[in-house]
Amino acid sequence: MVSFDLNEDELSSAGIAVKNIVAKLDLDIEFDLSYLSSEIPRSSYEPEQYPSLVFRPSGLSTVLVTRSGKLLFTGADSIENLRDTYRRISDELEGIGVDDVGRAEEIEIVNVVSTFELPSNVDLNYLSVTLGLENIEYEPEQFPGLVYRIENGLVVLIFSSGKVVVTGAESSSEILDAVNTIRELISD
């Protein structure tokens, strides 16, 4: 089945919660989205509003289906949810005669949003000075958190309450590295 470099047990034991997994699968098939919308329950296609078909299976994450055959999975909070969503959309597509629905192994994680809590509140004014201006954005009048950009492309949102959000990761190791970096910065 789906094999991702995302070890949810390892993250959980480090106090990290996965909030959203975004993944993609390219079927390389031209779809008639109006037809798909009429045949697949719990889907909608409103090209004036959004150019993709939106499939929202009950209790699962959302799948955006493009005309060129790309599937974008969003809203999964676990690999199991992502697997179940893939099974549902592939069953629906096979049910209306689409022969090649790809393989779960071809699904690629493109972004994982995760959160964790620091043990205490954070002085964001002090932190913004100590981290240096080149990697941070902190405008409390505009946004209540400090935005810290890590060299590998990840973005970390740090709030004064101690809540931290990590975005842009594709693997457990990237998330753990970001969390360890933040914990070290805050403890210094």
Secondary structure, DSSP 8 states (H G I E B T S, - for coil): ----S--HHHHHHTT-EEEEEEEEEE------HHHHHHHSTTEE--TTT-SSEEE--TTS-EEEE-TTSEEEEEEESSHHHHHHHHHHHHHHHHHTT------GGG-EEEEEEEEEE-SS---HHHHHHHH-TTSEE--TTT-SEEEEE-TTS-EEEEETTSEEEEEEE-SHHHHHHHHHHHHHHHH-
